[in-house]
Amino acid sequence: MATPSFHPTRTQWFGRRSSNPTLADGIQEGDWWYRTDLNLFAYWDGANYHYWGGVGGIEFDGSQTTVYSAAGNYAITVSLASPWAPSTINHVIDIQFTTNPVCDPGSPINIVNSPPVVGFTLVGLGAGTTLTTHVEALGW
């Protein structure tokens, strides 16, 4: 009976960092580090950065401003891109509206997460409203 051979993949520890290392830093598949700005561990899989730790992920946000000339119900989508575009959205934390002129913006219904976008229907938006929508979500 032959003895199986085991060849472990070696990884590098890039230490505590405030940003992700790059290919110029010599990063290779499986390398890992601690992101001090996010309070999360991260690793490189050879194609993408991944993070672990925390509850539900890190916070992402995005805003959109649109002028609506007619009253009615509208499909609203907001792209999340801070600190980068998420590949997973675990929870929508908050949806905030600012209107000009000041009015009731209506109620968001049918919230759908399709990373990196959060979409919903806004019911009862008034005519001539400039609407700024701000969305905060947790994800990876």
C-alpha positions in Angstrom: 0.0 0.0 0.0 1.4 3.4 -1.1 1.8 6.2 1.5 -0.3 9.2 0.5 1.7 12.4 0.0 0.5 15.8 1.3 1.7 19.0 -0.2 0.2 21.9 1.8 -0.3 25.3 0.1 1.7 27.9 1.8 0.1 31.3 2.5 1.5 34.6 3.5 0.4 36.7 6.5 0.4 40.3 5.4 -0.1 41.6 8.9 -2.3 44.5 10.0 -3.2 46.7 7.1 -5.5 49.7 6.4 -6.1 48.6 2.8 -5.9 45.4 0.7 -2.5 44.4 -0.7 -2.1 44.3 -4.5 -0.4 42.1 -7.0 2.5 44.7 -6.9 2.8 43.8 -3.1 3.3 40.1 -4.2 -0.1 38.9 -3.1 -0.8 35.3 -4.0 -3.8 33.0 -3.7 -4.5 32.2 0.0 -2.7 35.2 1.4 -4.4 36.8 4.4 -4.3 39.9 6.6 -6.2 42.0 9.1 -8.0 45.1 7.9 -7.7 47.6 10.7 -10.1 50.1 9.0 -12.8 47.5 8.7 -12.0 45.4 11.8 -12.2 42.2 9.7 -9.8 39.5 8.4 -9.4 39.3 4.7 -7.9 36.9 2.2 -7.2 36.7 -1.6 -8.5 33.7 -3.5 -6.5 34.5 -6.6 -9.4 36.5 -8.2 -11.3 38.3 -5.4 -10.8 39.7 -1.9 -13.0 38.1 0.8 -13.7 39.1 4.4 -14.9 37.3 7.5 -15.8 38.4 10.9 -18.4 40.9 12.2 -22.1 40.3 12.3 -23.8 40.4 8.9 -20.9 42.0 7.1 -19.7 45.5 6.8 -21.7 48.6 6.1 -22.3 49.8 2.5 -24.2 52.8 1.4 -25.3 54.6 -1.7 -27.4 57.6 -2.8 -29.4 58.6 -5.8 -31.2 61.9 -6.7 -34.0 62.0 -9.3 -36.6 64.5 -10.3 -40.1 63.1 -10.8 -42.4 65.3 -12.8 -45.6 63.2 -12.3 -47.2 61.8 -9.1 -47.4 58.1 -8.7 -45.6 54.9 -7.8 -42.0 54.5 -9.0 -39.4 51.6 -9.1 -36.3 53.0 -7.3 -32.9 51.4 -7.5 -29.8 52.5 -5.6 -26.3 51.2 -6.2 -24.2 50.5 -3.2 -20.5 51.3 -3.7 -18.8 52.4 -0.4 -16.2 51.2 0.5 -16.6 49.0 -2.7 -19.5 47.3 -4.5 -20.8 44.4 -2.4 -21.2 40.9 -3.8 -23.7 39.9 -1.0 -26.3 42.0 0.8 -27.3 40.4 4.1 -29.6 43.2 5.6 -31.0 46.5 4.5 -30.4 48.7 7.6 -32.1 51.9 6.5 -33.7 53.8 3.6 -33.8 57.5 4.0 -35.5 60.2 1.8 -34.9 63.9 1.3 -37.4 65.7 -0.8 -37.6 69.2 -2.4 -40.1 70.6 -2.0 -40.6 69.1 1.5 -43.3 66.5 1.3 -44.2 62.9 2.3 -42.1 60.8 -0.1 -44.4 57.8 0.2 -43.6 54.3 1.5 -41.1 51.8 0.1 -42.5 48.3 -0.5 -41.2 45.1 -2.1 -37.6 45.7 -1.2 -35.3 43.5 -3.3 -31.5 43.0 -2.8 -29.6 42.3 -6.0 -26.0 43.1 -5.2 -24.7 45.7 -5.6 -28.2 47.2 -6.0 -31.1 47.6 -3.6 -34.5 48.1 -5.3 -38.0 48.8 -4.2 -41.3 50.4 -5.3 -42.0 53.9 -3.8 -45.8 54.3 -3.5 -47.4 57.7 -3.6 -44.6 60.1 -4.6 -45.9 63.7 -5.2 -45.6 65.5 -8.6 -42.6 67.7 -9.1 -40.6 66.2 -6.4 -36.8 66.0 -6.4 -36.1 62.9 -4.4 -32.8 61.9 -2.9 -32.7 58.3 -1.7 -30.0 57.0 0.7 -29.7 53.3 1.4 -27.5 51.6 4.0 -27.0 47.8 4.1 -24.8 45.2 5.6 -23.0 42.7 3.4 -19.7 41.5 1.9 
